[in-house]
Amino acid sequence: MLIVVLLIPLMMIGIGVFFAKKVPAKINFICCYRTKMSMKNKDTGVFAHKHSGKIWRNVGLIMIPLSVCAMAFVIGTGVVDVNVFGCILVLVQIIVLIASIIPTELALKKTFDKQGNRKN
């Protein structure tokens, strides 16, 4: 179960490093940070892609030790308890994953106007 619990943080780190370093040549629907604001133009897309990559990497790095420590509390309990606790932990990680969109969207609003032009 520990391996399952670590999948989301490890994925966030891997994708985060990839996003922060490698920006797609063109905004696409397959491998990009995609929100209405980030898809306004190439500048907003590159900004959001790099920003969200840094957030995912950092959040993933924080979630790994927290997840291991949380799972340590159920060591020695029954298999059902470990599985239920692990599933709850994965749900919390998914909520954190989804909530990580908020700081990127706030940064986009702070940096760009509604048309996608950089603010001065």
C-alpha positions in Angstrom: 0.0 0.0 0.0 2.9 2.3 0.6 3.9 2.0 -3.0 0.4 2.9 -4.1 0.4 5.9 -1.7 3.6 7.1 -3.2 2.5 6.9 -6.8 0.8 10.3 -6.9 3.6 12.3 -5.3 6.2 10.6 -7.5 4.0 11.3 -10.6 3.7 14.9 -9.5 7.5 15.2 -9.2 8.2 13.6 -12.5 5.6 15.5 -14.5 6.5 18.7 -12.6 10.2 18.4 -13.5 9.2 17.7 -17.1 6.8 20.6 -17.3 9.2 23.1 -15.7 12.0 22.2 -18.1 10.2 21.2 -21.3 7.5 23.4 -22.8 5.7 22.1 -25.8 6.4 24.1 -29.1 2.6 24.6 -29.5 -0.3 24.7 -27.0 -2.0 21.3 -27.4 -4.7 19.2 -25.8 -2.5 16.2 -25.0 0.5 17.3 -22.9 0.1 20.8 -21.5 -1.3 22.7 -18.6 -4.8 23.5 -20.0 -7.1 26.0 -18.6 -9.1 28.8 -20.3 -6.5 31.4 -19.2 -3.4 29.4 -20.0 -4.6 28.7 -23.5 -5.1 32.3 -24.5 -1.7 32.5 -26.3 1.8 31.0 -26.3 3.0 33.4 -23.6 0.3 32.4 -21.1 0.7 28.7 -22.0 4.5 28.7 -21.4 4.1 30.7 -18.1 1.4 28.3 -16.8 3.2 25.2 -17.9 6.4 26.2 -16.1 4.7 27.6 -13.1 2.5 24.5 -12.6 5.5 22.3 -13.1 7.4 24.0 -10.3 4.3 23.7 -8.0 3.8 20.0 -8.8 7.5 19.2 -8.2 7.5 21.0 -4.9 4.2 19.7 -3.7 5.2 16.1 -4.7 8.5 16.5 -2.7 6.5 17.6 0.4 3.9 14.9 0.0 6.4 12.0 -0.1 7.7 12.3 3.5 4.2 13.3 4.8 2.7 10.2 3.1 5.4 7.9 4.5 4.9 9.3 8.0 1.1 9.0 7.7 1.4 5.4 6.6 3.8 4.7 9.6 0.8 5.2 11.9 -1.0 2.2 10.6 2.0 -0.2 10.6 1.0 -3.3 12.5 -2.7 -2.8 12.2 -4.9 -5.0 10.1 -4.8 -5.2 6.4 -8.2 -3.7 6.1 -7.1 -0.7 8.3 -4.0 -0.2 6.2 -6.0 -0.3 2.9 -8.8 2.0 4.1 -6.2 4.5 5.5 -4.2 4.3 2.3 -7.3 4.9 0.1 -8.2 8.0 2.2 -4.6 9.2 1.9 -4.7 8.8 -1.9 -8.0 10.8 -2.0 -6.4 13.6 0.0 -3.5 13.5 -2.4 -5.8 13.8 -5.4 -7.5 16.8 -3.7 -4.1 18.4 -3.3 -3.2 17.6 -6.9 -6.4 19.3 -8.1 -6.0 22.3 -5.7 -2.5 22.9 -7.1 -4.3 24.5 -10.1 -5.3 27.5 -7.9 -1.8 29.1 -7.4 -1.1 28.8 -11.1 -4.4 30.5 -12.0 -3.8 33.2 -9.5 -0.3 33.8 -10.9 -1.7 34.0 -14.4 -4.3 36.6 -13.3 -1.6 38.6 -11.6 0.8 38.5 -14.6 -1.7 38.7 -17.5 -4.9 40.7 -18.3 -8.1 38.9 -19.5 -6.9 39.0 -23.1 -3.7 37.3 -22.2 -1.4 40.3 -22.5 1.3 40.8 -19.9 0.5 43.5 -17.3 3.1 46.3 -16.9 
